[in-house]
Amino acid sequence: MGFFKYKEIECTCLRCGSVWYTTKKEIRESKRLKREISMAKFDNTWRLHSVRTHRNNVAQIAFMESMYVDPFRCPDCGTMDVEYCYVESD
């Protein structure tokens, strides 16, 4: 019995009652992508680029932001008023 026994997290929205599941892997990937987005925004702001490079970077950042999904935000109503419960795996 340890932390690694739990593979999934059941999330329940306290506002709309929606239930969804997320895994530790999805949470790690989400944190990594969020960190990469913030680093790309910082890099694009403070470096001197040509207009073409700047446009490409803005497009890349927009694509990364569209791929980012917060695993602890309700997919239906968007609130972060969520209750978590670890689900035991076999």
C-alpha positions in Angstrom: 0.0 0.0 0.0 1.7 3.2 -1.2 1.3 6.2 -3.4 2.2 4.2 -6.5 -0.7 1.9 -6.0 -3.1 4.6 -7.2 -3.0 5.0 -11.0 -6.1 7.1 -11.6 -7.7 10.1 -9.9 -11.5 10.5 -10.1 -12.4 14.1 -10.3 -16.0 15.3 -9.5 -17.1 18.9 -10.2 -18.9 20.4 -7.2 -20.8 22.9 -9.4 -22.2 20.7 -12.2 -21.7 17.2 -10.9 -19.6 16.1 -13.9 -17.2 13.1 -13.2 -14.0 12.5 -15.2 -10.8 10.5 -14.6 -7.2 11.5 -15.0 -3.9 9.7 -14.6 -0.6 10.7 -13.0 1.0 10.5 -16.5 -1.6 13.0 -17.8 -0.9 15.3 -14.9 2.9 15.1 -15.5 2.4 15.9 -19.3 0.1 18.8 -18.5 2.7 20.3 -16.1 5.5 19.8 -18.6 3.5 21.5 -21.4 2.5 24.4 -19.2 6.1 24.9 -18.3 7.1 24.8 -22.0 4.4 27.4 -22.9 5.6 29.8 -20.2 9.2 29.4 -21.3 8.3 29.9 -24.9 6.4 33.1 -24.1 9.3 34.5 -22.1 11.8 33.6 -24.8 9.6 35.2 -27.5 9.2 38.4 -25.5 12.7 39.1 -24.5 14.7 38.1 -27.6 15.2 40.1 -30.7 13.7 38.2 -33.6 12.9 39.0 -37.2 9.2 39.5 -37.9 8.9 36.2 -39.6 10.5 34.3 -36.7 8.2 36.2 -34.3 5.1 35.2 -36.2 6.2 31.6 -36.3 6.8 31.6 -32.5 3.4 33.2 -31.8 1.8 30.5 -34.0 3.7 27.8 -32.2 2.7 29.1 -28.8 -0.9 29.4 -29.8 -0.8 25.7 -31.0 0.8 24.6 -27.7 -1.9 26.5 -25.7 -4.6 24.8 -27.7 -3.1 21.4 -26.8 -2.9 22.3 -23.1 -5.7 20.8 -20.9 -5.8 21.4 -17.2 -6.6 18.0 -15.7 -8.1 19.6 -12.5 -10.5 21.9 -14.3 -14.0 20.8 -15.2 -14.2 20.1 -18.9 -18.0 21.0 -18.9 -18.3 24.2 -16.9 -14.6 25.2 -16.5 -14.6 25.7 -12.8 -11.7 24.5 -10.5 -14.2 23.7 -7.7 -13.4 20.0 -7.9 -13.2 17.1 -5.5 -10.5 14.5 -6.0 -10.5 10.8 -5.1 -7.8 8.3 -5.8 -8.9 5.1 -7.5 -7.2 1.8 -6.6 -5.9 -0.2 -9.4 -5.4 -4.0 -9.5 
